[in-house]
């Protein structure tokens, strides 16, 4: 595949160089003097006015030809730039940056890392995590799947998708799932963790934060002091209620709080379903507080103390660890950054238009 792409690029590159060396058709006869030569002599019987008009037309045509040549060189230069860009993508795309060591036939412990913010488009997105887990579950040599977690949380939507997929894949492939917490497993990360069969933590890990938040700022008082007038036009009386430069009514605040409470109840239900009788619920359990690994084990938020090597060796009984974490490679990051740059430019050009979002 790479050889085919490289051959196509080389062919197009050679055609491009050939075309760039082509000259535009000239209006001058073969062997005539170049455009920089001395002005054309008077023709026999030609009046000064006619001679001047003919010379002006010739100069205009030469300037037009020069402009066309410049435009043509620019066009082929842009094509060359795109070919170089595509060649770089093909070269960098050889390393897919994705699943490592798949197809392993010998018994091993499959590991998928969940690190950083859990968010769409990031390395801890549901798309990448679910794809990594699927590869791990489908490998016959994987005796169990371990999620290595170090995350402060993130999107409840992304976490909910991963939680659902863990339950589905466990039933489908009949393999256990364990979570090993490094420094942090909080909020949305813990939402994911409760879908596992057992949770292992370090005694100093940070675990919990079972809550939901929506943060922002309000600048209405500052605007009044500075004499700044906010001009916001909406269709729908509540369309701009999260705008930081507009006052928030009590009705709008109650609406937002009701939405947060509903998501919080979904989180609580997932924790209770995942932990079951192991959970020692207290009035503080679902308050948004977080605890050390030692405390989490005592409260039933986690099961045991242990690290990745311990789980692979003593629990899974397959000390060989294989990483299935799918990561974006350099080419994918370049494409996303290029697309984001183009989108930002278009947004700036269209920022005055009304939008539905």
Secondary structure, 3 states (H helix, E strand, C coil): CHHHHHHHHHHHHHHHHHHHHCCCCCCCCCCCCCCCCCCCCCCCCCCHHHHHHHHHHHHHHHHHHHHHHHHHHHHHHHHHHHHHHHHHHHHHCCCCCCCCCCCCCCCEEEEEEEECCECCCCCCCHHHHHHHHHHHHHCCCEEEEEEEEEECCECHHHHHHHHHHHHHHHHHHCCEEEEEEEEEEECHHHHHHCCCCEEEECCCCEEECCCCCCCCCCCHHHHHHHCCCCCCCCCCCCCCCCCCCCCCCHHHHHHHHHHHHHHHHHHHHHHHHHHHHHCCCCCCCCCCCEEEHHHHHHHCCCCEECCHHHHHHHHCCCCCEEECCCCCCHHHHHHHHHHHHHHHHHHHHCCCCCCCC
